[in-house]
Amino acid sequence: MSAHIRFKRHVRFLQQEGLVRALRTLDEGVDLPGGVVFEVTLRAIGLGRPEQDVRMDLAAAFGEPALADAVLERLFVTGLIERYDPDDGTYARFDRQLLLFDAFQPTREHSENIARQQRLAQAHMLILGLGGIGNQVAL
């Protein structure tokens, strides 16, 4: 797997009064310091870049690799960014469902949501005792 990182696609940012609020749901958010730190981090991560490149850009901008690692760790812990493989389009058809999995139980790795989708795809179901109305409901 190619180690790329990106902001999770269901996260939206709202900037106000020197703070940036990352909104994950309608009633839940995470406050981050606004200004240069956020802008540099947003630019470094961009639209999904290799993790090594992001770490190097942040270390160069902040002047200290430990600070860059701390910023990325904070974003992972709060569930705002994830690792993913940009070449894996296997489950692109289920993109909205993968976002739903992550909204219910956030992960650091996009591959964990793909594993959840694989388990769902391999599941079987048996329905017994359906009459005429139940048959239509089951469809």
N, CA, C and O atoms as a GROMACS GRO file, in nm:
protein
  556
    1MET      N    1   0.084  -0.119   0.000
    1MET     CA    2   0.000   0.000   0.000
    1MET      C    3   0.088   0.124   0.000
    1MET      O    4   0.183   0.134   0.077
    2SER      N    5   0.056   0.216  -0.085
    2SER     CA    6   0.126   0.343  -0.090
    2SER      C    7   0.078   0.430   0.025
    2SER      O    8  -0.042   0.451   0.042
    3ALA      N    9   0.170   0.481   0.104
    3ALA     CA   10   0.133   0.557   0.224
    3ALA      C   11   0.106   0.703   0.190
    3ALA      O   12   0.195   0.787   0.197
    4HIS      N   13  -0.017   0.732   0.153
    4HIS     CA   14  -0.062   0.868   0.130
    4HIS      C   15  -0.152   0.907   0.246
    4HIS      O   16  -0.212   0.821   0.309
    5ILE      N   17  -0.160   1.036   0.275
    5ILE     CA   18  -0.255   1.082   0.375
    5ILE      C   19  -0.339   1.193   0.315
    5ILE      O   20  -0.296   1.266   0.226
    6ARG      N   21  -0.461   1.205   0.367
    6ARG     CA   22  -0.553   1.308   0.322
    6ARG      C   23  -0.648   1.343   0.436
    6ARG      O   24  -0.666   1.265   0.530
    7PHE      N   25  -0.708   1.459   0.426
    7PHE     CA   26  -0.816   1.490   0.517
    7PHE      C   27  -0.933   1.402   0.479
    7PHE      O   28  -0.957   1.378   0.360
    8LYS      N   29  -1.006   1.354   0.577
    8LYS     CA   30  -1.122   1.271   0.548
    8LYS      C   31  -1.224   1.355   0.473
    8LYS      O   32  -1.242   1.473   0.501
    9ARG      N   33  -1.290   1.292   0.379
    9ARG     CA   34  -1.375   1.367   0.287
    9ARG      C   35  -1.503   1.420   0.350
    9ARG      O   36  -1.566   1.509   0.293
   10HIS      N   37  -1.543   1.367   0.464
   10HIS     CA   38  -1.665   1.418   0.527
   10HIS      C   39  -1.636   1.528   0.629
   10HIS      O   40  -1.726   1.571   0.701
   11VAL      N   41  -1.511   1.575   0.637
   11VAL     CA   42  -1.473   1.682   0.730
   11VAL      C   43  -1.482   1.816   0.656
   11VAL      O   44  -1.433   1.829   0.543
   12ARG      N   45  -1.543   1.914   0.720
   12ARG     CA   46  -1.552   2.049   0.666
   12ARG      C   47  -1.489   2.145   0.766
   12ARG      O   48  -1.494   2.121   0.886
   13PHE      N   49  -1.430   2.253   0.718
   13PHE     CA   50  -1.360   2.349   0.804
   13PHE      C   51  -1.434   2.482   0.806
   13PHE      O   52  -1.482   2.530   0.704
   14LEU      N   53  -1.443   2.539   0.925
   14LEU     CA   54  -1.505   2.669   0.946
   14LEU      C   55  -1.406   2.754   1.025
   14LEU      O   56  -1.368   2.718   1.136
   15GLN      N   57  -1.364   2.867   0.967
   15GLN     CA   58  -1.266   2.953   1.033
   15GLN      C   59  -1.337   3.073   1.093
   15GLN      O   60  -1.413   3.143   1.026
   16GLN      N   61  -1.310   3.097   1.223
   16GLN     CA   62  -1.370   3.211   1.290
   16GLN      C   63  -1.286   3.250   1.410
   16GLN      O   64  -1.244   3.164   1.488
   17GLU      N   65  -1.260   3.378   1.425
   17GLU     CA   66  -1.192   3.434   1.540
   17GLU      C   67  -1.061   3.364   1.575
   17GLU      O   68  -1.038   3.331   1.692
   18GLY      N   69  -0.976   3.340   1.479
   18GLY     CA   70  -0.845   3.282   1.505
   18GLY      C   71  -0.844   3.132   1.528
   18GLY      O   72  -0.738   3.074   1.549
   19LEU      N   73  -0.961   3.068   1.523
   19LEU     CA   74  -0.970   2.923   1.538
   19LEU      C   75  -1.026   2.864   1.410
   19LEU      O   76  -1.099   2.929   1.335
   20VAL      N   77  -0.992   2.739   1.387
   20VAL     CA   78  -1.050   2.664   1.277
   20VAL      C   79  -1.125   2.548   1.340
   20VAL      O   80  -1.067   2.470   1.415
   21ARG      N   81  -1.253   2.537   1.310
   21ARG     CA   82  -1.333   2.425   1.362
   21ARG      C   83  -1.349   2.324   1.250
   21ARG      O   84  -1.401   2.355   1.143
   22ALA      N   85  -1.304   2.202   1.276
   22ALA     CA   86  -1.321   2.092   1.182
   22ALA      C   87  -1.451   2.022   1.217
   22ALA      O   88  -1.462   1.962   1.324
   23LEU      N   89  -1.548   2.029   1.130
   23LEU     CA   90  -1.681   1.972   1.154
   23LEU      C   91  -1.688   1.833   1.094
   23LEU      O   92  -1.672   1.816   0.973
   24ARG      N   93  -1.714   1.734   1.179
   24ARG     CA   94  -1.728   1.596   1.133
   24ARG      C   95  -1.874   1.556   1.121
   24ARG      O   96  -1.912   1.482   1.031
   25THR      N   97  -1.956   1.606   1.214
   25THR     CA   98  -2.100   1.582   1.209
   25THR      C   99  -2.167   1.716   1.236
   25THR      O  100  -2.098   1.816   1.258
   26LEU      N  101  -2.298   1.718   1.234
   26LEU     CA  102  -2.368   1.844   1.257
   26LEU      C  103  -2.348   1.898   1.398
   26LEU      O  104  -2.352   2.018   1.420
   27ASP      N  105  -2.326   1.809   1.494
   27ASP     CA  106  -2.315   1.854   1.632
   27ASP      C  107  -2.180   1.826   1.696
   27ASP      O  108  -2.165   1.841   1.817
   28GLU      N  109  -2.082   1.785   1.619
   28GLU     CA  110  -1.951   1.751   1.675
   28GLU      C  111  -1.842   1.816   1.592
   28GLU      O  112  -1.847   1.815   1.469
   29GLY      N  113  -1.743   1.872   1.659
   29GLY     CA  114  -1.632   1.933   1.589
   29GLY      C  115  -1.507   1.931   1.673
   29GLY      O  116  -1.511   1.896   1.791
   30VAL      N  117  -1.396   1.969   1.612
   30VAL     CA  118  -1.266   1.976   1.679
   30VAL      C  119  -1.210   2.114   1.651
   30VAL      O  120  -1.207   2.158   1.536
   31ASP      N  121  -1.166   2.183   1.756
   31ASP     CA  122  -1.106   2.315   1.738
   31ASP      C  123  -0.956   2.302   1.717
   31ASP      O  124  -0.888   2.232   1.791
   32LEU      N  125  -0.905   2.371   1.616
   32LEU     CA  126  -0.763   2.373   1.585
   32LEU      C  127  -0.717   2.518   1.582
   32LEU      O  128  -0.796   2.608   1.554
   33PRO      N  129  -0.588   2.541   1.610
   33PRO     CA  130  -0.540   2.680   1.599
   33PRO      C  131  -0.543   2.724   1.454
   33PRO      O  132  -0.501   2.650   1.365
   34GLY      N  133  -0.592   2.843   1.431
   34GLY     CA  134  -0.598   2.895   1.295
   34GLY      C  135  -0.469   2.962   1.256
   34GLY      O  136  -0.367   2.946   1.323
   35GLY      N  137  -0.474   3.036   1.150
   35GLY     CA  138  -0.357   3.113   1.107
   35GLY      C  139  -0.258   3.032   1.027
   35GLY      O  140  -0.296   2.940   0.954
   36VAL      N  141  -0.132   3.066   1.042
   36VAL     CA  142  -0.026   3.010   0.959
   36VAL      C  143  -0.012   2.860   0.977
   36VAL      O  144   0.008   2.788   0.879
   37VAL      N  145  -0.022   2.811   1.100
   37VAL     CA  146  -0.005   2.668   1.125
   37VAL      C  147  -0.107   2.588   1.047
   37VAL      O  148  -0.073   2.489   0.981
   38PHE      N  149  -0.233   2.630   1.053
   38PHE     CA  150  -0.337   2.557   0.981
   38PHE      C  151  -0.319   2.568   0.830
   38PHE      O  152  -0.333   2.469   0.758
   39GLU      N  153  -0.289   2.687   0.782
   39GLU     CA  154  -0.272   2.707   0.638
   39GLU      C  155  -0.157   2.623   0.583
   39GLU      O  156  -0.168   2.564   0.475
   40VAL      N  157  -0.045   2.617   0.657
   40VAL     CA  158   0.069   2.536   0.614
   40VAL      C  159   0.032   2.389   0.613
   40VAL      O  160   0.068   2.316   0.520
   41THR      N  161  -0.039   2.344   0.716
   41THR     CA  162  -0.080   2.204   0.724
   41THR      C  163  -0.176   2.169   0.612
   41THR      O  164  -0.163   2.064   0.549
   42LEU      N  165  -0.272   2.255   0.586
   42LEU     CA  166  -0.369   2.234   0.479
   42LEU      C  167  -0.299   2.226   0.344
   42LEU      O  168  -0.331   2.140   0.262
   43ARG      N  169  -0.203   2.315   0.321
   43ARG     CA  170  -0.130   2.316   0.194
   43ARG      C  171  -0.041   2.192   0.180
   43ARG      O  172  -0.028   2.136   0.071
   44ALA      N  173   0.020   2.148   0.291
   44ALA     CA  174   0.111   2.033   0.286
   44ALA      C  175   0.036   1.904   0.256
   44ALA      O  176   0.082   1.821   0.178
   45ILE      N  177  -0.081   1.887   0.319
   45ILE     CA  178  -0.157   1.764   0.297
   45ILE      C  179  -0.226   1.771   0.162
   45ILE      O  180  -0.231   1.672   0.089
   46GLY      N  181  -0.278   1.887   0.128
   46GLY     CA  182  -0.339   1.908  -0.004
   46GLY      C  183  -0.448   1.808  -0.032
   46GLY      O  184  -0.533   1.781   0.053
   47LEU      N  185  -0.446   1.755  -0.150
   47LEU     CA  186  -0.548   1.660  -0.194
   47LEU      C  187  -0.500   1.516  -0.184
   47LEU      O  188  -0.539   1.432  -0.265
   48GLY      N  189  -0.418   1.487  -0.089
   48GLY     CA  190  -0.370   1.350  -0.070
   48GLY      C  191  -0.233   1.333  -0.131
   48GLY      O  192  -0.218   1.306  -0.250
   49ARG      N  193  -0.132   1.348  -0.046
   49ARG     CA  194   0.006   1.336  -0.092
   49ARG      C  195   0.074   1.226  -0.014
   49ARG      O  196   0.024   1.184   0.090
   50PRO      N  197   0.188   1.178  -0.062
   50PRO     CA  198   0.263   1.077   0.013
   50PRO      C  199   0.298   1.130   0.152
   50PRO      O  200   0.335   1.246   0.169
   51GLU      N  201   0.287   1.043   0.251
   51GLU     CA  202   0.308   1.083   0.390
   51GLU      C  203   0.449   1.138   0.412
   51GLU      O  204   0.466   1.233   0.488
   52GLN      N  205   0.549   1.080   0.347
   52GLN     CA  206   0.687   1.128   0.361
   52GLN      C  207   0.699   1.273   0.314
   52GLN      O  208   0.764   1.355   0.380
   53ASP      N  209   0.636   1.305   0.202
   53ASP     CA  210   0.641   1.442   0.149
   53ASP      C  211   0.573   1.540   0.243
   53ASP      O  212   0.622   1.651   0.264
   54VAL      N  213   0.460   1.501   0.299
   54VAL     CA  214   0.388   1.587   0.393
   54VAL      C  215   0.474   1.614   0.516
   54VAL      O  216   0.486   1.728   0.560
   55ARG      N  217   0.535   1.508   0.570
   55ARG     CA  218   0.620   1.524   0.689
   55ARG      C  219   0.739   1.616   0.660
   55ARG      O  220   0.775   1.700   0.742
   56MET      N  221   0.799   1.600   0.542
   56MET     CA  222   0.914   1.684   0.507
   56MET      C  223   0.871   1.830   0.490
   56MET      O  224   0.941   1.920   0.537
   57ASP      N  225   0.759   1.854   0.424
   57ASP     CA  226   0.711   1.991   0.405
   57ASP      C  227   0.677   2.058   0.538
   57ASP      O  228   0.710   2.175   0.559
   58LEU      N  229   0.612   1.984   0.627
   58LEU     CA  230   0.577   2.040   0.757
   58LEU      C  231   0.702   2.067   0.841
   58LEU      O  232   0.711   2.170   0.908
   59ALA      N  233   0.797   1.975   0.838
   59ALA     CA  234   0.921   1.994   0.914
   59ALA      C  235   0.997   2.117   0.862
   59ALA      O  236   1.052   2.193   0.941
   60ALA      N  237   0.999   2.136   0.730
   60ALA     CA  238   1.067   2.253   0.673
   60ALA      C  239   0.993   2.382   0.711
   60ALA      O  240   1.057   2.483   0.741
   61ALA      N  241   0.860   2.378   0.709
   61ALA     CA  242   0.783   2.499   0.740
   61ALA      C  243   0.790   2.535   0.888
   61ALA      O  244   0.799   2.652   0.923
   62PHE      N  245   0.786   2.434   0.974
   62PHE     CA  246   0.787   2.459   1.118
   62PHE      C  247   0.928   2.470   1.174
   62PHE      O  248   0.948   2.520   1.285
   63GLY      N  249   1.028   2.421   1.098
   63GLY     CA  250   1.166   2.427   1.144
   63GLY      C  251   1.204   2.317   1.241
   63GLY      O  252   1.315   2.316   1.293
   64GLU      N  253   1.112   2.223   1.265
   64GLU     CA  254   1.140   2.117   1.361
   64GLU      C  255   1.059   1.992   1.326
   64GLU      O  256   0.936   1.998   1.325
   65PRO      N  257   1.125   1.879   1.297
   65PRO     CA  258   1.052   1.757   1.262
   65PRO      C  259   0.958   1.708   1.374
   65PRO      O  260   0.852   1.653   1.345
   66ALA      N  261   0.997   1.727   1.500
   66ALA     CA  262   0.913   1.680   1.611
   66ALA      C  263   0.778   1.753   1.613
   66ALA      O  264   0.676   1.693   1.645
   67LEU      N  265   0.778   1.881   1.578
   67LEU     CA  266   0.654   1.957   1.574
   67LEU      C  267   0.565   1.908   1.459
   67LEU      O  268   0.443   1.898   1.474
   68ALA      N  269   0.626   1.877   1.346
   68ALA     CA  270   0.551   1.824   1.232
   68ALA      C  271   0.486   1.691   1.270
   68ALA      O  272   0.370   1.667   1.238
   69ASP      N  273   0.562   1.604   1.337
   69ASP     CA  274   0.507   1.475   1.380
   69ASP      C  275   0.394   1.494   1.480
   69ASP      O  276   0.295   1.421   1.476
   70ALA      N  277   0.408   1.591   1.570
   70ALA     CA  278   0.304   1.617   1.670
   70ALA      C  279   0.176   1.668   1.604
   70ALA      O  280   0.066   1.629   1.645
   71VAL      N  281   0.189   1.752   1.503
   71VAL     CA  282   0.071   1.805   1.433
   71VAL      C  283  -0.002   1.691   1.362
   71VAL      O  284  -0.124   1.680   1.372
   72LEU      N  285   0.073   1.606   1.291
   72LEU     CA  286   0.010   1.494   1.221
   72LEU      C  287  -0.053   1.396   1.319
   72LEU      O  288  -0.163   1.345   1.294
   73GLU      N  289   0.014   1.368   1.430
   73GLU     CA  290  -0.041   1.276   1.530
   73GLU      C  291  -0.172   1.331   1.586
   73GLU      O  292  -0.267   1.256   1.606
   74ARG      N  293  -0.177   1.461   1.611
   74ARG     CA  294  -0.299   1.523   1.661
   74ARG      C  295  -0.413   1.510   1.560
   74ARG      O  296  -0.527   1.485   1.597
   75LEU      N  297  -0.382   1.526   1.433
   75LEU     CA  298  -0.484   1.512   1.330
   75LEU      C  299  -0.532   1.368   1.317
   75LEU      O  300  -0.650   1.344   1.292
   76PHE      N  301  -0.442   1.270   1.335
   76PHE     CA  302  -0.482   1.129   1.335
   76PHE      C  303  -0.570   1.098   1.455
   76PHE      O  304  -0.673   1.032   1.442
   77VAL      N  305  -0.529   1.144   1.573
   77VAL     CA  306  -0.602   1.116   1.697
   77VAL      C  307  -0.743   1.174   1.692
   77VAL      O  308  -0.838   1.110   1.737
   78THR      N  309  -0.757   1.292   1.638
   78THR     CA  310  -0.889   1.355   1.629
   78THR      C  311  -0.972   1.299   1.513
   78THR      O  312  -1.089   1.336   1.498
   79GLY      N  313  -0.914   1.212   1.432
   79GLY     CA  314  -0.988   1.150   1.322
   79GLY      C  315  -1.012   1.239   1.204
   79GLY      O  316  -1.110   1.221   1.131
   80LEU      N  317  -0.924   1.338   1.182
   80LEU     CA  318  -0.943   1.430   1.070
   80LEU      C  319  -0.869   1.388   0.945
   80LEU      O  320  -0.907   1.428   0.835
   81ILE      N  321  -0.764   1.307   0.959
   81ILE     CA  322  -0.690   1.259   0.842
   81ILE      C  323  -0.682   1.107   0.846
   81ILE      O  324  -0.705   1.045   0.950
   82GLU      N  325  -0.651   1.049   0.731
   82GLU     CA  326  -0.640   0.903   0.721
   82GLU      C  327  -0.532   0.867   0.620
   82GLU      O  328  -0.499   0.946   0.532
   83ARG      N  329  -0.480   0.747   0.634
   83ARG     CA  330  -0.388   0.691   0.534
   83ARG      C  331  -0.471   0.616   0.431
   83ARG      O  332  -0.572   0.554   0.464
   84TYR      N  333  -0.429   0.623   0.306
   84TYR     CA  334  -0.504   0.553   0.201
   84TYR      C  335  -0.411   0.521   0.085
   84TYR      O  336  -0.299   0.573   0.076
   85ASP      N  337  -0.458   0.435  -0.004
   85ASP     CA  338  -0.385   0.398  -0.124
   85ASP      C  339  -0.458   0.459  -0.244
   85ASP      O  340  -0.568   0.416  -0.276
   86PRO      N  341  -0.398   0.558  -0.311
   86PRO     CA  342  -0.467   0.624  -0.421
   86PRO      C  343  -0.489   0.535  -0.543
   86PRO      O  344  -0.572   0.567  -0.629
   87ASP      N  345  -0.415   0.426  -0.552
   87ASP     CA  346  -0.427   0.338  -0.668
   87ASP      C  347  -0.534   0.231  -0.652
   87ASP      O  348  -0.566   0.160  -0.747
   88ASP      N  349  -0.589   0.217  -0.530
   88ASP     CA  350  -0.689   0.114  -0.505
   88ASP      C  351  -0.829   0.169  -0.531
   88ASP      O  352  -0.885   0.239  -0.446
   89GLY      N  353  -0.884   0.138  -0.646
   89GLY     CA  354  -1.019   0.184  -0.681
   89GLY      C  355  -1.120   0.072  -0.674
   89GLY      O  356  -1.229   0.083  -0.730
   90THR      N  357  -1.086  -0.037  -0.604
   90THR     CA  358  -1.171  -0.155  -0.599
   90THR      C  359  -1.311  -0.124  -0.550
   90THR      O  360  -1.410  -0.172  -0.607
   91TYR      N  361  -1.320  -0.043  -0.445
   91TYR     CA  362  -1.450  -0.016  -0.386
   91TYR      C  363  -1.495   0.127  -0.410
   91TYR      O  364  -1.567   0.183  -0.327
   92ALA      N  365  -1.455   0.188  -0.521
   92ALA     CA  366  -1.496   0.324  -0.552
   92ALA      C  367  -1.648   0.334  -0.564
   92ALA      O  368  -1.707   0.438  -0.533
   93ARG      N  369  -1.710   0.227  -0.607
   93ARG     CA  370  -1.856   0.224  -0.621
   93ARG      C  371  -1.926   0.242  -0.485
   93ARG      O  372  -2.037   0.293  -0.479
   94PHE      N  373  -1.859   0.199  -0.378
   94PHE     CA  374  -1.918   0.205  -0.244
   94PHE      C  375  -1.863   0.322  -0.163
   94PHE      O  376  -1.860   0.317  -0.040
   95ASP      N  377  -1.820   0.428  -0.230
   95ASP     CA  378  -1.753   0.538  -0.164
   95ASP      C  379  -1.838   0.600  -0.053
   95ASP      O  380  -1.788   0.626   0.056
   96ARG      N  381  -1.965   0.624  -0.080
   96ARG     CA  382  -2.051   0.685   0.024
   96ARG      C  383  -2.070   0.592   0.142
   96ARG      O  384  -2.078   0.637   0.256
   97GLN      N  385  -2.077   0.463   0.117
   97GLN     CA  386  -2.091   0.367   0.225
   97GLN      C  387  -1.964   0.361   0.310
   97GLN      O  388  -1.972   0.347   0.432
   98LEU      N  389  -1.847   0.371   0.246
   98LEU     CA  390  -1.721   0.374   0.320
   98LEU      C  391  -1.713   0.498   0.409
   98LEU      O  392  -1.661   0.491   0.520
   99LEU      N  393  -1.765   0.611   0.360
   99LEU     CA  394  -1.771   0.732   0.442
   99LEU      C  395  -1.863   0.711   0.563
   99LEU      O  396  -1.834   0.760   0.672
  100LEU      N  397  -1.971   0.639   0.543
  100LEU     CA  398  -2.063   0.611   0.653
  100LEU      C  399  -1.996   0.522   0.758
  100LEU      O  400  -2.011   0.547   0.878
  101PHE      N  401  -1.923   0.419   0.714
  101PHE     CA  402  -1.848   0.335   0.809
  101PHE      C  403  -1.755   0.421   0.893
  101PHE      O  404  -1.748   0.403   1.015
  102ASP      N  405  -1.685   0.512   0.830
  102ASP     CA  406  -1.588   0.595   0.901
  102ASP      C  407  -1.657   0.694   0.993
  102ASP      O  408  -1.603   0.728   1.098
  103ALA      N  409  -1.775   0.741   0.956
  103ALA     CA  410  -1.848   0.833   1.042
  103ALA      C  411  -1.893   0.762   1.170
  103ALA      O  412  -1.891   0.822   1.277
  104PHE      N  413  -1.935   0.636   1.160
  104PHE     CA  414  -1.980   0.561   1.277
  104PHE      C  415  -1.864   0.518   1.366
  104PHE      O  416  -1.873   0.526   1.488
  105GLN      N  417  -1.755   0.473   1.304
  105GLN     CA  418  -1.639   0.427   1.380
  105GLN      C  419  -1.512   0.472   1.307
  105GLN      O  420  -1.460   0.398   1.223
  106PRO      N  421  -1.461   0.593   1.338
  106PRO     CA  422  -1.346   0.648   1.267
  106PRO      C  423  -1.220   0.560   1.279
  106PRO      O  424  -1.196   0.498   1.382
  107THR      N  425  -1.143   0.557   1.172
  107THR     CA  426  -1.019   0.481   1.167
  107THR      C  427  -0.908   0.569   1.112
  107THR      O  428  -0.934   0.672   1.051
  108ARG      N  429  -0.784   0.527   1.136
  108ARG     CA  430  -0.668   0.597   1.079
  108ARG      C  431  -0.640   0.550   0.937
  108ARG      O  432  -0.587   0.625   0.855
  109GLU      N  433  -0.676   0.429   0.909
  109GLU     CA  434  -0.644   0.366   0.780
  109GLU      C  435  -0.772   0.347   0.699
  109GLU      O  436  -0.868   0.287   0.747
  110HIS      N  437  -0.772   0.396   0.577
  110HIS     CA  438  -0.886   0.377   0.487
  110HIS      C  439  -0.906   0.228   0.457
  110HIS      O  440  -1.017   0.184   0.429
  111SER      N  441  -0.796   0.152   0.464
  111SER     CA  442  -0.804   0.008   0.435
  111SER      C  443  -0.894  -0.065   0.536
  111SER      O  444  -0.950  -0.169   0.502
  112GLU      N  445  -0.908  -0.013   0.658
  112GLU     CA  446  -0.998  -0.076   0.755
  112GLU      C  447  -1.143  -0.063   0.710
  112GLU      O  448  -1.222  -0.155   0.729
  113ASN      N  449  -1.178   0.050   0.650
  113ASN     CA  450  -1.314   0.065   0.597
  113ASN      C  451  -1.336  -0.025   0.477
  113ASN      O  452  -1.446  -0.077   0.457
  114ILE      N  453  -1.232  -0.045   0.396
  114ILE     CA  454  -1.243  -0.137   0.283
  114ILE      C  455  -1.262  -0.279   0.333
  114ILE      O  456  -1.338  -0.355   0.274
  115ALA      N  457  -1.192  -0.317   0.441
  115ALA     CA  458  -1.210  -0.450   0.500
  115ALA      C  459  -1.353  -0.468   0.550
  115ALA      O  460  -1.410  -0.576   0.537
  116ARG      N  461  -1.411  -0.363   0.607
  116ARG     CA  462  -1.550  -0.370   0.651
  116ARG      C  463  -1.643  -0.394   0.532
  116ARG      O  464  -1.737  -0.473   0.540
  117GLN      N  465  -1.615  -0.325   0.420
  117GLN     CA  466  -1.697  -0.343   0.301
  117GLN      C  467  -1.681  -0.484   0.246
  117GLN      O  468  -1.779  -0.543   0.199
  118GLN      N  469  -1.560  -0.540   0.251
  118GLN     CA  470  -1.538  -0.677   0.205
  118GLN      C  471  -1.617  -0.777   0.289
  118GLN      O  472  -1.677  -0.870   0.235
  119ARG      N  473  -1.618  -0.758   0.422
  119ARG     CA  474  -1.696  -0.846   0.508
  119ARG      C  475  -1.844  -0.838   0.475
  119ARG      O  476  -1.915  -0.939   0.474
  120LEU      N  477  -1.892  -0.718   0.447
  120LEU     CA  478  -2.032  -0.699   0.411
  120LEU      C  479  -2.062  -0.767   0.276
  120LEU      O  480  -2.167  -0.828   0.260
  121ALA      N  481  -1.971  -0.755   0.181
  121ALA     CA  482  -1.991  -0.816   0.050
  121ALA      C  483  -1.990  -0.968   0.056
  121ALA      O  484  -2.054  -1.034  -0.026
  122GLN      N  485  -1.918  -1.025   0.152
  122GLN     CA  486  -1.908  -1.171   0.164
  122GLN      C  487  -2.017  -1.229   0.254
  122GLN      O  488  -2.026  -1.351   0.268
  123ALA      N  489  -2.098  -1.144   0.314
  123ALA     CA  490  -2.203  -1.192   0.405
  123ALA      C  491  -2.318  -1.253   0.326
  123ALA      O  492  -2.344  -1.215   0.211
  124HIS      N  493  -2.385  -1.346   0.388
  124HIS     CA  494  -2.502  -1.411   0.328
  124HIS      C  495  -2.619  -1.395   0.424
  124HIS      O  496  -2.600  -1.380   0.545
  125MET      N  497  -2.740  -1.398   0.369
  125MET     CA  498  -2.859  -1.382   0.451
  125MET      C  499  -2.964  -1.479   0.402
  125MET      O  500  -2.978  -1.504   0.283
  126LEU      N  501  -3.039  -1.534   0.496
  126LEU     CA  502  -3.147  -1.626   0.465
  126LEU      C  503  -3.274  -1.573   0.530
  126LEU      O  504  -3.276  -1.543   0.650
  127ILE      N  505  -3.378  -1.561   0.451
  127ILE     CA  506  -3.507  -1.516   0.503
  127ILE      C  507  -3.605  -1.630   0.483
  127ILE      O  508  -3.622  -1.679   0.371
  128LEU      N  509  -3.669  -1.672   0.591
  128LEU     CA  510  -3.767  -1.781   0.587
  128LEU      C  511  -3.906  -1.730   0.624
  128LEU      O  512  -3.920  -1.633   0.698
  129GLY      N  513  -4.008  -1.798   0.571
  129GLY     CA  514  -4.144  -1.773   0.614
  129GLY      C  515  -4.205  -1.644   0.563
  129GLY      O  516  -4.281  -1.578   0.635
  130LEU      N  517  -4.174  -1.607   0.441
  130LEU     CA  518  -4.232  -1.484   0.387
  130LEU      C  519  -4.348  -1.518   0.295
  130LEU      O  520  -4.336  -1.601   0.204
  131GLY      N  521  -4.460  -1.454   0.320
  131GLY     CA  522  -4.573  -1.469   0.231
  131GLY      C  523  -4.566  -1.367   0.119
  131GLY      O  524  -4.458  -1.317   0.087
  132GLY      N  525  -4.680  -1.336   0.061
  132GLY     CA  526  -4.684  -1.245  -0.052
  132GLY      C  527  -4.638  -1.103  -0.017
  132GLY      O  528  -4.564  -1.042  -0.093
  133ILE      N  529  -4.680  -1.052   0.097
  133ILE     CA  530  -4.640  -0.916   0.136
  133ILE      C  531  -4.496  -0.915   0.182
  133ILE      O  532  -4.421  -0.825   0.143
  134GLY      N  533  -4.455  -1.012   0.263
  134GLY     CA  534  -4.318  -1.018   0.312
  134GLY      C  535  -4.218  -1.033   0.199
  134GLY      O  536  -4.106  -0.983   0.208
  135ASN      N  537  -4.257  -1.101   0.092
  135ASN     CA  538  -4.171  -1.118  -0.024
  135ASN      C  539  -4.137  -0.982  -0.084
  135ASN      O  540  -4.021  -0.956  -0.119
  136GLN      N  541  -4.236  -0.896  -0.097
  136GLN     CA  542  -4.213  -0.763  -0.153
  136GLN      C  543  -4.129  -0.676  -0.060
  136GLN      O  544  -4.046  -0.598  -0.106
  137VAL      N  545  -4.151  -0.689   0.070
  137VAL     CA  546  -4.073  -0.614   0.168
  137VAL      C  547  -3.927  -0.657   0.163
  137VAL      O  548  -3.838  -0.572   0.172
  138ALA      N  549  -3.900  -0.787   0.149
  138ALA     CA  550  -3.763  -0.838   0.144
  138ALA      C  551  -3.688  -0.787   0.021
  138ALA      O  552  -3.566  -0.768   0.026
  139LEU      N  553  -3.760  -0.765  -0.088
  139LEU     CA  554  -3.694  -0.712  -0.208
  139LEU      C  555  -3.639  -0.575  -0.181
  139LEU      O  556  -3.580  -0.514  -0.270
   0.00000   0.00000   0.00000
